[in-house]
Amino acid sequence: MDDETLKVYGYVISSSYRERSVKSLNESNKIPTDLAEDIGVRANHISKVLKELKECGVAECINEEKRKNRIYKLTPKGEDIAKLID
């Protein structure tokens, strides 16, 4: 595991929302409302969490052109981090 991945891992686990989002996305790709429901937070919080996960290269949107029901999944780096969390 390289230093960059470990730094991102530290960033992810410093927020329970980010950590639970990574665990949830590791199970399956999700739209924000399903993700919010799955981890037990209000939908307005999830957009900030997803933005943070995208910025650090952990998650990506696979249909960015959509305005609603965007689908998010983990990147390969995100999958590595999900393994560290488990």
GUMARLUM-742236 format. One record per residue: residue number from 1; residue in one letter; chain; x, y, z of N, C-alpha, C, O in turn. Coordinates in steps of 0.2 Angstrom, whole numbers, plus 5000, padded with zeros to 4 digits. Layout:
% residues N
+------+------+------+------+------+------+------+------+------+------+------+------+------+------+------+
| tiza | tike | zati |  n.X |  n.Y |  n.Z | ca.X | ca.Y | ca.Z |  c.X |  c.Y |  c.Z |  o.X |  o.Y |  o.Z |
+------+------+------+------+------+------+------+------+------+------+------+------+------+------+------+
|  NUM |    A |    A |    X |    Y |    Z |    X |    Y |    Z |    X |    Y |    Z |    X |    Y |    Z |
...
+------+------+------+------+------+------+------+------+------+------+------+------+------+------+------+
***
This chain:
% residues 86
+------+------+------+------+------+------+------+------+------+------+------+------+------+------+------+
| tiza | tike | zati |  n.X |  n.Y |  n.Z | ca.X | ca.Y | ca.Z |  c.X |  c.Y |  c.Z |  o.X |  o.Y |  o.Z |
+------+------+------+------+------+------+------+------+------+------+------+------+------+------+------+
|    1 |    M |    A | 5004 | 4994 | 5000 | 5000 | 5000 | 5000 | 5004 | 5006 | 5000 | 5009 | 5007 | 5004 |
|    2 |    D |    A | 5003 | 5011 | 4995 | 5008 | 5017 | 4995 | 5005 | 5022 | 5000 | 5000 | 5022 | 5002 |
|    3 |    D |    A | 5010 | 5027 | 5001 | 5008 | 5032 | 5006 | 5002 | 5036 | 5004 | 4998 | 5038 | 5008 |
|    4 |    E |    A | 5001 | 5038 | 4997 | 4995 | 5041 | 4995 | 4989 | 5038 | 4997 | 4984 | 5041 | 5000 |
|    5 |    T |    A | 4988 | 5031 | 4996 | 4982 | 5028 | 4998 | 4981 | 5028 | 5005 | 4976 | 5028 | 5008 |
|    6 |    L |    A | 4987 | 5027 | 5009 | 4986 | 5028 | 5016 | 4984 | 5034 | 5019 | 4980 | 5035 | 5024 |
|    7 |    K |    A | 4986 | 5040 | 5016 | 4983 | 5046 | 5017 | 4976 | 5047 | 5016 | 4972 | 5050 | 5020 |
|    8 |    V |    A | 4974 | 5045 | 5010 | 4967 | 5045 | 5008 | 4963 | 5040 | 5013 | 4957 | 5042 | 5015 |
|    9 |    Y |    A | 4965 | 5035 | 5015 | 4962 | 5030 | 5020 | 4961 | 5034 | 5026 | 4955 | 5034 | 5029 |
|   10 |    G |    A | 4966 | 5038 | 5029 | 4965 | 5042 | 5035 | 4960 | 5047 | 5034 | 4956 | 5048 | 5039 |
|   11 |    Y |    A | 4960 | 5050 | 5028 | 4955 | 5055 | 5027 | 4948 | 5052 | 5027 | 4943 | 5055 | 5030 |
|   12 |    V |    A | 4947 | 5046 | 5024 | 4940 | 5043 | 5024 | 4938 | 5041 | 5031 | 4932 | 5042 | 5033 |
|   13 |    I |    A | 4942 | 5038 | 5035 | 4940 | 5036 | 5041 | 4939 | 5041 | 5046 | 4937 | 5040 | 5052 |
|   14 |    S |    A | 4942 | 5047 | 5045 | 4941 | 5053 | 5049 | 4934 | 5055 | 5050 | 4932 | 5060 | 5054 |
|   15 |    S |    A | 4929 | 5053 | 5045 | 4922 | 5055 | 5045 | 4918 | 5048 | 5045 | 4919 | 5044 | 5040 |
|   16 |    S |    A | 4914 | 5048 | 5050 | 4910 | 5041 | 5049 | 4905 | 5041 | 5043 | 4904 | 5036 | 5041 |
|   17 |    Y |    A | 4903 | 5047 | 5041 | 4899 | 5047 | 5035 | 4903 | 5045 | 5029 | 4900 | 5041 | 5025 |
|   18 |    R |    A | 4909 | 5047 | 5028 | 4913 | 5045 | 5022 | 4915 | 5037 | 5023 | 4914 | 5034 | 5018 |
|   19 |    E |    A | 4916 | 5035 | 5029 | 4918 | 5028 | 5030 | 4912 | 5024 | 5029 | 4913 | 5019 | 5025 |
|   20 |    R |    A | 4906 | 5026 | 5031 | 4900 | 5021 | 5030 | 4898 | 5022 | 5022 | 4896 | 5017 | 5020 |
|   21 |    S |    A | 4899 | 5027 | 5019 | 4898 | 5028 | 5012 | 4902 | 5023 | 5008 | 4900 | 5020 | 5003 |
|   22 |    V |    A | 4909 | 5023 | 5010 | 4913 | 5018 | 5006 | 4911 | 5011 | 5007 | 4911 | 5007 | 5002 |
|   23 |    K |    A | 4910 | 5009 | 5013 | 4907 | 5002 | 5015 | 4901 | 5001 | 5011 | 4901 | 4995 | 5008 |
|   24 |    S |    A | 4896 | 5005 | 5010 | 4890 | 5004 | 5007 | 4891 | 5004 | 4999 | 4889 | 4999 | 4996 |
|   25 |    L |    A | 4896 | 5008 | 4996 | 4897 | 5008 | 4989 | 4901 | 5002 | 4987 | 4901 | 5000 | 4982 |
|   26 |    N |    A | 4905 | 4999 | 4992 | 4909 | 4993 | 4991 | 4904 | 4987 | 4990 | 4906 | 4982 | 4986 |
|   27 |    E |    A | 4898 | 4987 | 4993 | 4893 | 4982 | 4992 | 4890 | 4982 | 4985 | 4889 | 4977 | 4982 |
|   28 |    S |    A | 4888 | 4988 | 4983 | 4885 | 4989 | 4976 | 4885 | 4997 | 4974 | 4886 | 5001 | 4978 |
|   29 |    N |    A | 4884 | 4998 | 4968 | 4884 | 5005 | 4965 | 4877 | 5008 | 4968 | 4872 | 5004 | 4968 |
|   30 |    K |    A | 4877 | 5014 | 4969 | 4871 | 5017 | 4972 | 4870 | 5024 | 4969 | 4874 | 5027 | 4967 |
|   31 |    I |    A | 4863 | 5026 | 4969 | 4861 | 5033 | 4968 | 4861 | 5036 | 4975 | 4861 | 5033 | 4980 |
|   32 |    P |    A | 4862 | 5043 | 4976 | 4863 | 5046 | 4982 | 4857 | 5045 | 4987 | 4859 | 5044 | 4993 |
|   33 |    T |    A | 4851 | 5045 | 4985 | 4846 | 5043 | 4990 | 4846 | 5037 | 4993 | 4845 | 5036 | 4999 |
|   34 |    D |    A | 4848 | 5032 | 4989 | 4849 | 5025 | 4991 | 4855 | 5024 | 4996 | 4854 | 5021 | 5001 |
|   35 |    L |    A | 4860 | 5028 | 4995 | 4866 | 5028 | 4999 | 4864 | 5031 | 5006 | 4866 | 5029 | 5011 |
|   36 |    A |    A | 4861 | 5037 | 5005 | 4859 | 5041 | 5011 | 4855 | 5036 | 5016 | 4855 | 5036 | 5022 |
|   37 |    E |    A | 4850 | 5033 | 5013 | 4845 | 5028 | 5017 | 4849 | 5022 | 5020 | 4848 | 5020 | 5025 |
|   38 |    D |    A | 4854 | 5020 | 5016 | 4858 | 5014 | 5018 | 4862 | 5016 | 5024 | 4863 | 5012 | 5028 |
|   39 |    I |    A | 4865 | 5022 | 5024 | 4870 | 5023 | 5030 | 4866 | 5027 | 5035 | 4869 | 5029 | 5040 |
|   40 |    G |    A | 4860 | 5029 | 5034 | 4856 | 5032 | 5039 | 4857 | 5040 | 5040 | 4858 | 5042 | 5046 |
|   41 |    V |    A | 4858 | 5043 | 5035 | 4859 | 5051 | 5035 | 4854 | 5054 | 5030 | 4851 | 5051 | 5026 |
|   42 |    R |    A | 4853 | 5060 | 5032 | 4848 | 5064 | 5027 | 4852 | 5065 | 5020 | 4858 | 5066 | 5020 |
|   43 |    A |    A | 4847 | 5065 | 5015 | 4850 | 5066 | 5008 | 4854 | 5072 | 5007 | 4858 | 5072 | 5003 |
|   44 |    N |    A | 4852 | 5077 | 5011 | 4856 | 5083 | 5009 | 4864 | 5083 | 5012 | 4868 | 5087 | 5009 |
|   45 |    H |    A | 4865 | 5078 | 5016 | 4872 | 5077 | 5018 | 4876 | 5073 | 5013 | 4882 | 5074 | 5013 |
|   46 |    I |    A | 4872 | 5069 | 5010 | 4876 | 5064 | 5005 | 4879 | 5067 | 5000 | 4885 | 5065 | 4997 |
|   47 |    S |    A | 4877 | 5073 | 4997 | 4880 | 5076 | 4991 | 4887 | 5079 | 4993 | 4892 | 5078 | 4989 |
|   48 |    K |    A | 4887 | 5081 | 4999 | 4894 | 5084 | 5002 | 4899 | 5078 | 5002 | 4905 | 5078 | 5000 |
|   49 |    V |    A | 4897 | 5072 | 5005 | 4901 | 5067 | 5006 | 4903 | 5064 | 4999 | 4909 | 5062 | 4999 |
|   50 |    L |    A | 4899 | 5063 | 4995 | 4900 | 5061 | 4988 | 4905 | 5065 | 4985 | 4910 | 5063 | 4981 |
|   51 |    K |    A | 4904 | 5072 | 4985 | 4909 | 5077 | 4982 | 4916 | 5076 | 4985 | 4921 | 5076 | 4982 |
|   52 |    E |    A | 4916 | 5075 | 4992 | 4923 | 5074 | 4995 | 4926 | 5067 | 4993 | 4932 | 5067 | 4992 |
|   53 |    L |    A | 4922 | 5062 | 4992 | 4925 | 5055 | 4990 | 4927 | 5056 | 4983 | 4932 | 5053 | 4981 |
|   54 |    K |    A | 4924 | 5060 | 4979 | 4926 | 5061 | 4972 | 4932 | 5065 | 4971 | 4937 | 5063 | 4968 |
|   55 |    E |    A | 4933 | 5070 | 4975 | 4939 | 5074 | 4975 | 4945 | 5070 | 4977 | 4951 | 5072 | 4975 |
|   56 |    C |    A | 4944 | 5066 | 4982 | 4950 | 5062 | 4984 | 4951 | 5055 | 4980 | 4956 | 5051 | 4982 |
|   57 |    G |    A | 4947 | 5054 | 4975 | 4948 | 5049 | 4970 | 4946 | 5042 | 4973 | 4948 | 5037 | 4970 |
|   58 |    V |    A | 4941 | 5042 | 4977 | 4939 | 5036 | 4980 | 4932 | 5034 | 4977 | 4931 | 5028 | 4976 |
|   59 |    A |    A | 4928 | 5038 | 4975 | 4922 | 5037 | 4971 | 4921 | 5041 | 4965 | 4925 | 5046 | 4964 |
|   60 |    E |    A | 4917 | 5038 | 4960 | 4916 | 5042 | 4954 | 4909 | 5041 | 4952 | 4905 | 5036 | 4954 |
|   61 |    C |    A | 4906 | 5046 | 4948 | 4899 | 5045 | 4945 | 4900 | 5042 | 4938 | 4904 | 5045 | 4934 |
|   62 |    I |    A | 4896 | 5037 | 4937 | 4897 | 5034 | 4930 | 4892 | 5037 | 4925 | 4892 | 5035 | 4919 |
|   63 |    N |    A | 4887 | 5041 | 4927 | 4883 | 5045 | 4923 | 4882 | 5052 | 4924 | 4877 | 5054 | 4926 |
|   64 |    E |    A | 4888 | 5055 | 4924 | 4888 | 5062 | 4926 | 4884 | 5067 | 4922 | 4881 | 5072 | 4925 |
|   65 |    E |    A | 4882 | 5065 | 4916 | 4877 | 5069 | 4912 | 4870 | 5070 | 4915 | 4866 | 5074 | 4913 |
|   66 |    K |    A | 4868 | 5065 | 4919 | 4862 | 5065 | 4922 | 4861 | 5070 | 4927 | 4865 | 5072 | 4930 |
|   67 |    R |    A | 4855 | 5073 | 4927 | 4853 | 5078 | 4933 | 4851 | 5074 | 4939 | 4852 | 5077 | 4944 |
|   68 |    K |    A | 4847 | 5069 | 4938 | 4844 | 5065 | 4944 | 4847 | 5058 | 4943 | 4848 | 5055 | 4938 |
|   69 |    N |    A | 4847 | 5055 | 4949 | 4848 | 5048 | 4949 | 4855 | 5046 | 4946 | 4856 | 5041 | 4943 |
|   70 |    R |    A | 4860 | 5050 | 4948 | 4867 | 5049 | 4946 | 4869 | 5042 | 4950 | 4867 | 5041 | 4956 |
|   71 |    I |    A | 4873 | 5038 | 4947 | 4875 | 5032 | 4950 | 4883 | 5033 | 4952 | 4887 | 5035 | 4948 |
|   72 |    Y |    A | 4884 | 5031 | 4958 | 4891 | 5032 | 4960 | 4894 | 5025 | 4962 | 4890 | 5020 | 4964 |
|   73 |    K |    A | 4900 | 5024 | 4961 | 4904 | 5018 | 4962 | 4911 | 5019 | 4965 | 4913 | 5025 | 4964 |
|   74 |    L |    A | 4914 | 5014 | 4968 | 4921 | 5015 | 4970 | 4926 | 5015 | 4964 | 4924 | 5011 | 4960 |
|   75 |    T |    A | 4931 | 5019 | 4965 | 4936 | 5018 | 4960 | 4941 | 5012 | 4962 | 4940 | 5010 | 4968 |
|   76 |    P |    A | 4946 | 5010 | 4959 | 4950 | 5005 | 4961 | 4954 | 5007 | 4968 | 4955 | 5003 | 4972 |
|   77 |    K |    A | 4955 | 5014 | 4968 | 4958 | 5016 | 4975 | 4953 | 5015 | 4980 | 4955 | 5014 | 4986 |
|   78 |    G |    A | 4947 | 5017 | 4979 | 4941 | 5016 | 4984 | 4940 | 5009 | 4986 | 4939 | 5008 | 4992 |
|   79 |    E |    A | 4941 | 5004 | 4981 | 4941 | 4997 | 4983 | 4946 | 4995 | 4988 | 4945 | 4991 | 4992 |
|   80 |    D |    A | 4952 | 4998 | 4986 | 4958 | 4996 | 4991 | 4956 | 4999 | 4998 | 4958 | 4996 | 5003 |
|   81 |    I |    A | 4954 | 5005 | 4998 | 4952 | 5008 | 5005 | 4946 | 5004 | 5008 | 4947 | 5003 | 5014 |
|   82 |    A |    A | 4942 | 5002 | 5004 | 4936 | 4998 | 5007 | 4939 | 4992 | 5011 | 4937 | 4989 | 5016 |
|   83 |    K |    A | 4944 | 4989 | 5007 | 4947 | 4983 | 5010 | 4951 | 4984 | 5017 | 4950 | 4980 | 5022 |
|   84 |    L |    A | 4954 | 4990 | 5017 | 4957 | 4992 | 5023 | 4952 | 4994 | 5029 | 4953 | 4992 | 5035 |
|   85 |    I |    A | 4946 | 4996 | 5027 | 4941 | 4998 | 5032 | 4938 | 4991 | 5035 | 4937 | 4991 | 5041 |
|   86 |    D |    A | 4937 | 4986 | 5031 | 4935 | 4980 | 5033 | 4940 | 4976 | 5037 | 4939 | 4971 | 5040 |
+------+------+------+------+------+------+------+------+------+------+------+------+------+------+------+
***
